[in-house]
Amino acid sequence: GEVVIEMKPDLAPGHVARIKELARAGDYDGVVFHRVIDGFMAQTGDVRFGKKGGAHFDPGRAGMGGSSKPDLKAEFSGANHGRGTCSMARAQNPNSANSQFFICFEDASFLDNQYTVWGEVIEGMDNVDRIKRGEPVQDPDSIVSMKVAADL
């Protein structure tokens, strides 16, 4: 089902710009939710290894890739990682976020000031709640189409 995310360029202008750029290019379309932990979060956005039908699609490697764009400098803020928060996934290096992101199912305030919050689900959280769980997810759900509302 449909999920509407309100972006927060005031908190993370560079990350919001990247999400918009990849969405506008269709890079997120078909990308699987490769890591979904009940009571925590659903992670997606690996446009290299996680895109169904993509040249490099590999369910076993989904979550290990990003986009062809350079990694982003962290834009940490005091924003709370509450239910519906959209935040960037990264490696151990704080400046390693690229294209992957996660949506929190419940409060995850232990992540505050350590991950870049770039948006919040304002409609369709019930659809997020229905995403198949797993680490890795067997026969994972995917983003059907991701669009920037301002472009519609």
C-alpha positions as CSV (number, residue, x, y, z in Angstrom):
1,G,0.0,0.0,0.0
2,E,0.9,3.7,-0.2
3,V,3.2,5.3,2.3
4,V,3.7,9.1,2.5
5,I,6.9,10.4,4.0
6,E,7.3,14.1,5.0
7,M,10.9,15.0,4.3
8,K,12.8,17.2,6.7
9,P,15.4,19.3,4.8
10,D,15.8,21.5,7.8
11,L,17.4,18.6,9.6
12,A,19.3,16.9,6.8
13,P,19.4,18.9,3.6
14,G,22.1,16.7,1.9
15,H,20.3,13.5,2.7
16,V,16.9,14.8,1.6
17,A,18.6,15.9,-1.7
18,R,20.0,12.4,-2.2
19,I,16.7,10.7,-1.5
20,K,15.0,13.0,-4.0
21,E,17.7,12.5,-6.6
22,L,17.5,8.7,-6.4
23,A,13.7,8.6,-6.3
24,R,13.5,10.9,-9.3
25,A,15.8,8.6,-11.2
26,G,13.6,5.6,-10.4
27,D,16.5,4.0,-8.5
28,Y,14.4,3.0,-5.5
29,D,11.7,1.3,-7.6
30,G,11.8,-2.4,-7.0
31,V,14.2,-2.2,-4.1
32,V,13.6,-4.9,-1.4
33,F,13.3,-4.5,2.3
34,H,16.3,-6.7,3.1
35,R,16.4,-6.3,6.9
36,V,13.2,-6.1,8.9
37,I,13.3,-6.5,12.6
38,D,10.0,-6.8,14.5
39,G,9.6,-4.1,17.1
40,F,12.6,-2.1,15.6
41,M,12.7,-1.2,11.9
42,A,12.4,-2.0,8.2
43,Q,15.6,-1.3,6.1
44,T,15.7,-0.8,2.4
45,G,17.4,1.3,-0.2
46,D,20.3,-0.8,-1.5
47,V,19.9,0.3,-5.1
48,R,22.8,-1.8,-6.2
49,F,22.2,-5.3,-4.8
50,G,18.6,-4.9,-3.6
51,K,16.8,-3.8,-6.8
52,K,14.7,-6.6,-8.2
53,G,15.4,-6.9,-11.9
54,G,18.5,-4.7,-11.6
55,A,21.8,-5.7,-13.2
56,H,23.5,-6.5,-9.9
57,F,20.4,-7.9,-8.0
58,D,21.6,-10.4,-5.4
59,P,19.3,-11.1,-2.4
60,G,22.3,-12.6,-0.5
61,R,24.2,-9.3,-0.8
62,A,21.2,-6.9,-0.4
63,G,22.2,-4.4,2.3
64,M,25.9,-4.4,1.3
65,G,25.6,-1.9,-1.5
66,G,24.5,1.7,-2.2
67,S,24.3,3.9,-5.2
68,S,27.0,5.1,-7.6
69,K,26.9,8.4,-5.7
70,P,29.5,9.3,-3.1
71,D,28.8,8.7,0.6
72,L,27.2,11.5,2.5
73,K,28.6,13.5,5.5
74,A,26.6,12.8,8.6
75,E,23.8,15.3,9.5
76,F,23.0,14.2,13.0
77,S,20.4,16.1,15.0
78,G,18.6,15.8,18.2
79,A,15.6,14.5,16.3
80,N,13.9,11.5,18.0
81,H,13.9,8.1,16.3
82,G,10.2,7.5,17.2
83,R,7.6,5.4,15.4
84,G,7.6,6.3,11.7
85,T,10.9,8.0,11.7
86,C,12.9,7.7,8.4
87,S,16.7,7.6,9.0
88,M,19.7,6.8,7.0
89,A,21.5,3.4,7.4
90,R,25.3,3.5,7.5
91,A,28.3,1.5,8.2
92,Q,30.5,2.1,11.3
93,N,31.8,5.3,9.8
94,P,29.3,8.1,10.6
95,N,30.0,9.6,7.1
96,S,29.1,6.4,5.2
97,A,25.3,6.8,4.5
98,N,24.6,6.6,0.8
99,S,21.2,5.3,-0.3
100,Q,19.9,2.9,2.3
101,F,17.4,4.0,4.9
102,F,15.1,2.5,7.5
103,I,11.7,3.3,9.0
104,C,11.2,2.8,12.7
105,F,8.3,0.6,13.9
106,E,8.6,1.8,17.5
107,D,10.7,4.2,19.6
108,A,14.4,3.7,18.9
109,S,15.7,6.8,20.7
110,F,19.0,5.0,21.4
111,L,19.8,5.9,17.8
112,D,19.3,9.6,18.4
113,N,22.4,11.8,17.4
114,Q,24.0,8.7,15.8
115,Y,22.0,8.4,12.6
116,T,20.7,11.0,10.2
117,V,16.9,11.5,10.4
118,W,15.6,12.8,7.1
119,G,11.8,12.2,7.3
120,E,8.7,10.8,9.0
121,V,5.9,8.7,7.8
122,I,2.7,10.8,7.9
123,E,0.4,8.4,6.1
124,G,0.4,4.6,5.6
125,M,2.3,3.5,8.7
126,D,-0.2,0.5,8.8
127,N,1.4,-0.5,5.4
128,V,4.9,-0.3,6.9
129,D,3.7,-2.5,9.8
130,R,2.8,-5.2,7.2
131,I,6.3,-5.5,5.7
132,K,7.6,-9.1,6.0
133,R,10.1,-9.6,8.8
134,G,13.5,-11.3,8.6
135,E,17.2,-10.9,8.7
136,P,17.5,-11.6,5.8
137,V,13.9,-11.6,4.7
138,Q,12.7,-14.6,2.7
139,D,10.8,-13.5,-0.4
140,P,11.1,-9.8,0.7
141,D,8.6,-7.0,0.0
142,S,9.8,-4.2,-2.1
143,I,9.2,-0.5,-2.9
144,V,6.9,-0.6,-5.9
145,S,7.5,3.0,-6.9
146,M,9.0,5.9,-5.0
147,K,8.1,9.4,-6.1
148,V,8.6,13.0,-4.9
149,A,5.2,14.5,-4.3
150,A,6.3,17.9,-5.5
151,D,6.9,16.4,-9.0
152,L,3.4,15.0,-9.4
